Amino acid sequence: MGKKIVLAGGSGFLGKALAEHLANMGFEVVILTRSASRSGPSIRYVQWDGATLGDWAQEIDGSYALVNFTGKSVNCMYTQKNREEIVRSRLDSVRVLTDAVLASEHPPQAFIQAGSLAIFGDTEQECDEQAPHGTGFSVRVCQLWEEAFFARELPQTRKVMLRIGFALGKNGGALEPLAKLASMGLGGTVGSGRQYISWLHIDDLNEMFLFTIENEKISGVLNATGPRPVTNREFMATLRSVLNKGWAPPTPAPFVWLGAYLVMRTDPGLALTGRNCVPAKLLESGFSFAHTDLETALRDLLAPAKE
């Protein structure tokens, strides 16, 4: 086996995609999961609780890199209980993983944290890494998250926070529900349609993780998104075109609120807010994107589903 990379909380859509990508490249992949430990042909699953040190910490010692995906999904109703769990799950995992790295005799050379572009709030202004932060609950979560991640120094481990955009992939993730709606003739503009979607192809995201893991000159905060964000209006129109669907009725904001609360049981802000982000530092560092055109990217991801 090749070098070992540990993916904490890597059982979700993004984590599974990265695990498969790394395994195909010859890395030994270990996923820390709340489920029972088990071994697959190329990926091992080791149980942890995301908050306390245990036998799982032995996997960190001697690993090449650590990537943390842990955190309760924000795709939920923002009740007080859920708000507390969203924050706690993120801060607890950062704390205990930092403890594990510090306790390692041979710590990983890189600790990559999967973060969020939500720190910029709801804005149409172009946002590079230095742009001002927004306001609201989601912004505060990101601020607390990043503060916790960078709070303690790891002498032998480089830290990178990737603020991940709207990742488009096959068989799950953010694209799946939108594609289903569009296929049913319901893929119209959401709200004003002016809110930006900072999208990227899952293949590019996987390469970003590998790029930041292996590039010793990269540290700090990076916007992990594509170079060409689009408005919701443009995104939905392109999605309908790729799926050979014509015009679809728009969904005004009041109906989005009703649908979110009564049907989807989630916060309507996830659909009604957006941000116009660019990956300035990644581009400056020489990262090359394979997918920069939205229509081409969607065709690549959705064509198999039409066969």
Residue pairs with C-beta under 8 A, 6 or more apart in sequence:
1 26
1 27
1 28
2 25
2 26
2 27
2 28
3 27
3 28
3 63
3 64
3 65
4 27
4 28
4 29
4 30
4 59
4 62
4 63
4 64
5 22
5 27
5 28
5 29
5 30
5 63
5 64
5 65
5 66
5 67
5 213
6 30
6 31
6 32
6 59
6 60
6 63
6 65
6 66
6 67
6 108
7 15
7 18
7 19
7 29
7 30
7 31
7 32
7 67
7 69
8 32
8 48
8 50
8 66
8 67
8 68
8 69
8 70
8 93
8 97
9 15
9 32
9 33
9 50
9 68
9 69
9 70
9 71
9 93
10 16
10 18
10 19
10 31
10 32
10 33
10 67
10 69
11 31
11 33
11 34
11 35
11 45
12 69
12 73
13 167
13 169
13 172
13 173
14 69
14 114
14 164
14 167
14 173
14 202
14 205
15 31
15 67
15 69
17 169
17 202
17 205
17 206
18 67
18 205
18 206
18 209
19 29
19 31
19 43
20 43
21 206
21 210
22 29
22 210
23 29
23 42
23 43
25 210
27 64
28 44
29 42
29 43
29 44
30 43
30 44
30 45
30 46
30 59
30 63
31 43
31 44
31 45
31 46
32 46
32 47
32 48
32 50
32 56
32 59
32 70
33 45
33 46
33 47
33 48
34 47
34 48
34 49
34 50
35 45
35 47
36 45
36 47
37 44
37 45
37 46
37 47
38 44
38 45
39 45
46 56
46 59
47 56
48 54
48 56
50 70
50 89
50 92
50 93
50 96
51 92
51 93
51 96
52 96
53 96
53 99
53 100
53 103
56 100
57 99
57 100
57 103
57 104
60 66
60 97
60 100
60 101
60 104
60 107
60 108
61 100
61 103
61 104
61 105
61 106
61 107
62 104
62 105
62 106
63 108
64 108
64 109
64 110
64 213
65 108
65 109
65 110
65 111
65 112
65 213
66 97
66 101
66 108
66 110
66 111
66 112
66 157
67 112
67 113
67 114
67 209
67 213
68 93
68 94
68 97
68 111
68 112
68 113
68 114
69 114
70 89
70 90
70 93
71 86
71 89
71 90
71 93
71 145
72 82
72 85
72 86
72 89
72 90
74 86
74 118
74 138
74 141
74 267
74 270
75 266
75 270
76 82
76 86
76 265
76 266
76 267
77 261
77 265
77 266
77 267
78 137
78 267
83 137
86 141
87 141
87 144
90 141
90 144
90 145
90 148
91 144
91 145
91 148
94 113
94 145
94 148
94 149
95 148
97 111
98 111
98 152
98 154
101 107
101 108
101 111
101 154
101 157
102 152
102 154
107 154
107 156
107 157
108 157
109 156
109 157
109 158
109 216
110 157
110 158
110 159
110 160
110 212
110 213
111 154
111 157
111 158
111 159
111 160
112 160
112 162
112 209
112 212
112 213
113 145
113 149
113 159
113 160
113 161
113 162
114 162
114 164
115 142
115 145
115 146
115 149
115 161
115 162
115 163
115 164
115 221
116 138
116 141
116 142
116 145
116 163
116 164
117 127
117 163
117 164
117 165
117 198
117 223
117 225
117 275
117 277
118 134
118 138
118 139
118 141
118 142
118 275
119 133
119 134
119 139
119 142
119 143
119 146
119 163
120 127
120 131
120 132
120 133
120 134
120 139
120 275
120 277
121 133
121 134
121 135
121 136
121 138
121 139
121 273
121 275
122 134
122 136
122 195
122 269
122 273
122 274
122 275
123 134
123 275
123 276
124 194
124 195
124 196
124 274
124 276
125 131
125 276
126 276
126 277
126 278
127 223
127 275
127 276
127 277
127 278
128 223
128 277
128 278
128 280
128 281
129 163
129 221
129 222
129 223
129 280
129 281
131 277
133 139
133 142
133 143
134 275
136 269
138 269
142 163
146 161
146 221
149 159
149 161
150 159
150 161
158 216
158 218
158 219
159 219
159 220
160 212
160 218
160 219
160 220
160 221
160 222
161 220
161 221
161 222
162 208
162 209
162 212
162 222
162 224
163 221
163 222
163 223
163 224
163 225
163 277
164 205
164 224
164 225
165 198
165 199
165 200
165 223
165 224
165 225
165 226
165 229
165 277
166 174
166 197
166 198
166 199
166 200
166 225
167 173
167 174
167 199
167 200
167 201
167 202
167 205
168 174
168 175
168 199
168 200
168 201
168 202
168 297
168 298
168 301
169 175
169 201
169 202
169 301
170 202
170 301
170 304
170 305
173 202
175 298
175 301
175 302
178 187
178 236
178 239
179 239
179 243
179 302
179 305
181 187
182 236
182 239
182 240
182 243
182 245
182 248
183 243
183 245
185 245
185 248
186 248
186 249
186 251
187 236
187 239
187 240
187 243
187 245
187 248
188 236
188 247
188 248
188 249
188 250
188 251
189 232
189 233
189 236
189 237
189 250
189 251
190 232
190 236
190 250
190 251
190 256
190 271
190 272
191 232
191 251
191 252
191 253
191 256
191 271
191 272
192 232
192 253
193 231
193 232
193 233
193 236
193 250
194 231
194 232
194 233
195 231
195 232
195 272
195 273
195 274
196 229
196 230
196 231
196 232
196 274
196 275
196 276
196 277
197 229
197 230
197 231
197 232
197 235
197 274
198 223
198 225
198 226
198 229
198 274
198 275
198 276
198 277
198 278
199 225
199 226
199 229
199 230
199 235
199 294
199 297
200 224
200 225
200 226
200 289
200 291
201 226
201 290
201 291
201 297
201 300
201 301
202 301
203 290
203 291
204 226
204 289
204 290
204 291
205 224
207 287
207 290
208 222
208 224
208 282
208 287
211 218
211 282
211 285
211 287
212 218
212 222
215 285
217 285
218 281
218 285
220 281
221 281
222 279
222 281
222 282
223 277
223 278
223 279
223 280
223 281
223 282
224 279
224 282
225 277
225 278
225 279
226 279
226 289
226 291
226 292
227 278
227 279
227 283
227 289
227 292
228 292
228 293
228 294
229 275
229 276
229 277
229 278
230 238
230 294
231 274
232 274
234 294
235 294
236 248
238 294
238 295
238 298
239 298
240 246
240 247
240 248
241 295
242 295
242 298
242 299
242 302
243 302
243 306
251 259
253 268
253 272
256 268
256 271
256 272
257 268
259 268
260 266
260 267
260 268
260 270
260 271
261 268
279 287
291 297
291 300
